[in-house]
Amino acid sequence: MEKYNVVVIGAGPGGTLAAEFLAKKGKKVLLIDERGKPGGECLFEGCIPSKILETSADYFYQAKKLDVFGIDIEGDIKINWKNVIKRKDNILEKRANAALKRLSQIENLTFKEGRGSFISKNQVEIKKSDGSTETVEFEKAIIATGSSPFIPPIEGNGIDKVWTNRNVFDIEELPNSILIVGGGPIGIEFGQMFNKLGLKVIIVELMERILMPVDEEFALILQDKIQKDGIALHLKSLVKRIDFENGRFKVSFEKEGNLETVEVEKVLIAVGRKPNVEGLNLEKADVEYDKKGIITNEYYQTSNQDIYAVGDVIKQPKFQHLARNQGLAAARNILEGNKYFVDLDKLSWVLFSDPEIASAGLTEQQAKSRGIDYIVGKYPYQIDARAQISDTNFGYLKFIVNKSTNQIVGVHIITEGASSLVGEASLIVANKLTLEQVANGIHPHPTLTESFELLAKNMLMQEVSQHV
């Protein structure tokens, strides 16, 4: 039986980085993944393929509006979806192969295809795609198996024919209509993408607004926009039944006490994620878990002190970059003892909607719940030179500032290009910068980044005027 210092189950961003780091520090490491290639959900069925398809849809949509910039295009503008999918496949293959090559060049690191499951507190069985098995022994282990789309218990014979993020990226023919169950990040991104491609889009959301975890003001701005763009949005609505007849779906949902039924070509379920704990045999390793995921302490250590868990499989927000940082923290904890964790107050993220929404640090709601005496400042991109030049003068930059210290505890952005701005927001929050420090930065003009400097200066001037 082969013995390893560390066995890592799951070659997504969290597991791969942890394995690389530990191997480079001299540990004998085994990395296991049933896909046979590193990358995880984000690369193969998540953030990367979705952004590839959304980018094509954005270019297609923008090409039809080039007259704004004085550009005339004769004839119909068409999108070749088969070529879009082909481009997506090529990018994914290139990235996965490059990652696999990188891993193969790391001394002390072995990568194996297969599904890992525990057979004791310090042993893992690897079941390969050809049916063969292998047992290995470990001193320490990291579980990074990610998550899968959650399918709610909806009645009807159509539920097993719906799309999820596992199969929606492989469609070569676009339908004419689609109903999306869920108004969270995945549902909104796909809803806007399909709407730009000319599909009839219906979104059914259980809550009273879309994007419940997102800053409420920005979520409502986006909610108003998607409806103006022609997406039919049904809030406070519960899908009761999905049937499939004659090649079409009939979806029934309850709204304000009434039962409504719509007919569409396709249905996409996007109501959340479930941790991939099934088949791990965690009981045999004395690892505790529940329906929300594996239970860990703040250092990602499970109830078995020799086993750590990171990423979507634990009770944390589900982001690739968070899993990556957790994986590194867990690896360092294995080497040095439990010292490292990721401060969620510094977490940043992007919703690739139209316009994009990005965030770093605390929302107003979170600051209020913690009893922080805060002030809010907003910079409207309607007045921004770069935004006007690019015809993207829509949205705001918002600072949440601790009133007693002038520390910026939260930065929130809604505008086209927010994904390129949130890096600065992340540094501001992570380094606990104040309004004065951000105002001292000399940002180039005309760029969207100067909004940070201008907002900080405006808030300081308002503060001064209030004390004159």
N, C-alpha and C positions, 0 to 999 in steps of 0.2 A: 504494500500500500504506500503510495506516494505521500510524503509529509510536506506541508508548507507552513511558513510562518504566518501567512495571511491568505485566506480565501475570500475573494470578493464575488458575490453573486449579483450579476447585473452590470452590463457594460454601457450604461447610459452615462450622462455627464458626471454624476456623483461617483459612481463606481469606478469609471475609467480613470479619472483624475486621482482618486485615492490609490488605485493600484499602481499607477505610474509613479506617484510620489514615494510610496513605500518601497517599490523596487529600486528606485534611484538612491534610496537611503540604505540599500544593502539587504533588504528583506527578500526572502524567497516568496514570490506572490503568484497565486493562480487567479485569473480573471475568467469567469464563466458567463456565457450569454447564449440563450437558445436561438437567437437570430444568426449566430455565426459571424457577425460583424459588429463592431462597436458603434455606438451612436444613440441607442435607446429610442424611446417613444418620440422624443423631440425631433430626431433626425428622420425617422422613417414614417411616422404617422402624426406628427405634431407641428411644432412651431416652424420648422424649416420648409416642409412641403406646402404648408398653408400660406406662407409668405411668398413662395414662388408663384403659386396660382393667383394670389391676391395682387401681386405685382403685375402680372399679365393683364388681369382685369382692370387695374388702375390705368395702365398705359392705353388699353383699348378705350376706356371711358374718356381719358384726357384727350386722346387723338380726335375724338368727335367734337371737342371744344377748342381746337387750336385757332379758330377764328378770333378768339379773344386776344391772341398775340399777333394778329394780322397775317395768319397763315391760312391759305385756302387749299383744301384738298378736294379734288373732284372724285366723284364716284362713292360707292358704299365702302365703309370701313368694316372689315370682317375679322373675326378671330377664329383661328384654327385650333380648336381645343385639343385635338390629337397631338399636335405639335407642342402645345403647352405641357401636356402630360409627358411627352417624350423629353422635353427640356428638364422637367422636374426629375424624371428618372435618371437622367445623365448627371445632374448635379448631386443627387443623393448617392449614386454609385461612386462618383469621384471622391466625395467626402468620406464615405465609409471605407473605401480602399486606401485612401491616404492615411486614415486613422489606424487601419489594420497594419499597414506598413510601418507606421511609427511605433506601434506596440511591439512588432516583431524585432525591432532594433534595440529594444530596452533589455539590458542584461538583468537576469533574475526574474523576469516577468514571462509567464506562460499564459497564453489565451486559448481557451477551449470552447468549442461549440457544444451546447447541451443545456438541459434544464436541471438546475441544482436544487436538491432538497436535503434536509437534515435527516440523518438516521441516528444521531446521538448528539450529545453536547459538544463534541469536537470532531464530528465526521459528516461529510457531505457526499451524497451519491449524485453522480452526473449521468443523466439519461440522454443519450445522443439521438439525433434524428433517425439514425439507422436502427434504433431499438437497443443497441448495446449500452451497457452501464459500466461505470467506473467509480470506485470509492476512494476518497482522499481524506487525509487527516489534517487538522489545522490547530494552530495555537490561538489565533484570533481570526475573526470573520467580520465582514461588512456586508449587510444586506442592502442592495440598491436596485430592487426589482421594479420600481416605478408604479404606475397606475394604469387602469384601463377605463374605457367609457362605461359609465353607469347606465344601465337600461332599467327604467322604472317598471314596476309590475302593471303594465297596461294591458287590458283585455283586447282580444281580436286576433285574427289570423295574419295580420300584417306586421306584427311586431318583430317577427324574425326576418323580415324583408327590408327593414329600414336601414338607412345609412348611419354610420357613426364615423369618427375620425379614422377608424381602421380601414374603411373601404371607399370613402368619398374621394380620396386623392387619386383613385385609379380609373375614374369614369372617363370614357373617351367621347361620349355623346351627352351634350347638355340637355336637360329636360326643359319643358316650357314653364313648369310651375313646381314649387317646392314649399312644404310646410316645415318649419324648424321648431322643434320642441325645446324651449329654453332661451331666455334672453340674457344669458351670461356672456362672457367674453367670446367663447367659441361660436355661439349662436349669432351674436351681433356681427362678428367678422365675416362669417360665411353669408349671413343675410345680406350684408352690404355688397359683398363680392358678387353674389348671384344677381342682385338687383342691377348692378352695373353691367352685367352681361345680358340684361334684357329679360330675365326670368320674372314671372309673377312670384313674389315672396310673401309668405305669411309667417309671422313669429307668434308663438303662443307661450306666454310667461305666467308662472304661478303667482309671483309677487306683484306688488302695486307699482313697481317701476323696473326698468332694466338695470343690469349691472349693480346689484345691491352692495357689493363691497367697495364700489368706486365712489369717490367724492360725489355727494348728492347733486350739487349744482351742475357739475360737468356731465353727470349721467343724464340729467334732465335735458340739458342742451342737446346732447346726442340723440336722446329719445325723440325730441321734437324734430330734429333734422331727418332722421330715418323715415319718419311718417310723412314729412313733406316730400321726401324723395320717392314716395310711392309704396313703401313697405307697409303691409297691413299688420298692425300690432294689436294683439289681444292680451291685455293685462288682467291680473287676478283671475286667470283662467286655468282650469285643470283638465288635461287630456284624459278622457275616460276610456276611449276605445280607438283602435287603429285596425281597419279592415282593408283587405286587398282583393279587389274584384275587377276582372277584365283588364288587367294591366294598370289599374289606377288605385290609389289609396283613398279611402274614406275615413276622415278623422273627425271624431266627435269630442267636443270639449264643453265643460260646464263653465258658464260665465254669468255672474250675477243671478244665479239661480236658474238660468235657462240653458238648455242643451242645444248647441249649435253644431252643424256638420258641414264640412267643406271637402271638396274633392280635388286632389292634386296628383301630379305624376310621381313625385318622390317625397319622402319624409326623412328628415335628418334629426336624430336625437342628440341633443347637446345640453344635458342637464347636470353635468358634473362628472367626477371621476371616482373610482373605487381603488383602494390599494391592492397591489398584486401580492397577496399573501397565500392565495390558494395554491396548494401543491408544494409549499415550502416545508410542510411538516414541522411547523414551529414548536408544537407541543413536545416533540422529541428533543428539541434543543433547549427546552425550558424558557422559551421566549414568549412573553405575554403580548397580546394584541386584542383589538376589538374591531368593530366594523369601520372605524375611522383610520385604522392602521396600526402599525407596530408601536408599542409604548416605549418611549425612551426617556432618559433624564436629559438635562440641558446639554450634556456633552455627547448625545446620540448613542449612549450606552443602553442596551436593553436589560431585561431582568436577568439574562445570562451575562455576567460581567466580561466575558470574552467575546461577545458578539455586539456589534454596533449596527445601526440602521440609519440611512439617510435618504433624502429626496421624497418623492411622492408616496413612498410606502409608509412614511410616518405621519404623525398628526401635525403637519405644517402646511403653509401655502405651497401650491404646486407650481414652481417655476424652475426652468432649467438652470438659471444662474444661481438660484438658492441651493439646489441640489449639488452643484459644482462646489460651492463654498462649504457646504456641510460635509461633503466627501473629503475635502482637504482637512477640515477641522477634525473629523473622525480619525483620519490617518495620523495626524499629529498627536492626537490623544493616545493612540495605540503606541506611538514611539515615546512620548514624554509624560504620559499620565494625563488625566482629565484636566485640561486647562482651557481648551478652545471651544468656542461656540459662535454662532452667527447671530448678531444683534438684529432682530427683526425690525427694530425702530429705524434701521438704516436701509431697509429693503427698498429697492426700486423696481419698477415694472413698466411695461408698455402694453397698451391695448392698440392693436393695429387696425383701428376703425378709421372712419373718414368723417371728421378729422380724427387724427390719433389722439389718444389720451395717455399721458405718462405721469408717473408719480414717484416720489421719494419721501420717505418719512411719514409723519403723522397726517391724517386728515383732520378736518375741523371736528368731526364727530369724535375721533379718538382723543384729540386734545381736550375737548370738553369733558369727556368721560373721565379723564385723568385729573381734572381739576386745574388744568393749566390756564393761567390768565393770559390769553393770547390776543393778538390783533391780526387782521387779514389785510393784505395788499394785493391789488390786481393790476396787471398791465394788459390793456386790450390790443390784440394784434391788428385790429382794424386801423390803427394809427401807425403801424410799423412799416417802415420804408421797404424792407426786404419782402415782407408779406404782400405788400401792394404790388411790387414788381412781379412777383411770382403768381399773383392772383390767388393767394391763399390767406387773405386778410380776414380771418375768422378765428375767434376763440380768445383765450386768455392765458396768462401766466399768473399763478397765485402763490403767494408766500404765506405760510402760517408761522407767526413769530411770537416767541415767548416775550411777553410785554416787559418783564422785569430785567431780562438779560439781553434782549435784542437778538438772541440766537434764533436762527431759522430752523424750525423743527419739522417743517413740511414744505415740499415744493410740488405743485400740481400744474400740469400743462394740458391744454386742449387746443391743438392747432395742427395743421398739416406740417409735418417735420418734427413733431414732439419727440419722436424716437431718437432724433439726432441731438436733442437738447437735454435729455434726461441724464446723460452722463455728467454734465456739469451740476445738475440738481443732486445727483448721487454724491458727488464730492462735497458739495455744500453741507448736506445733511450728515454724511459720515464724519466729517471733520468739525462739525458743530460750529460752522461759521456764523458770524453775526452780519447784520445789515451793513455795518461799517466796513467789514472786510470784503464783502461782495461789492459794495459801492466803490472800493478802492481799485478794483480790477478795471483795466482799460480795454474794453472790448472793441473790436473793429467794426466799422460802419461801411456799408449797410449789411448787417447780418442779423439773423434771428437771435443769436446769443447775446447781443447787446441789450436785449429785454431784461436780462438778469441785473445788469448794472443800472439800467434806467429805473427799474422798479425799486431797487434798494435805495437809490438816491431820492426817488419820489417819496418813499415811506419815511426816510430820515428828515426830509424837508417838512413833511406834514407834522412830524414829531416836534421839530423845532418851532414851527408856527403855533402849535398848541400851547407852547410854554412861553411864548413871547408876551 
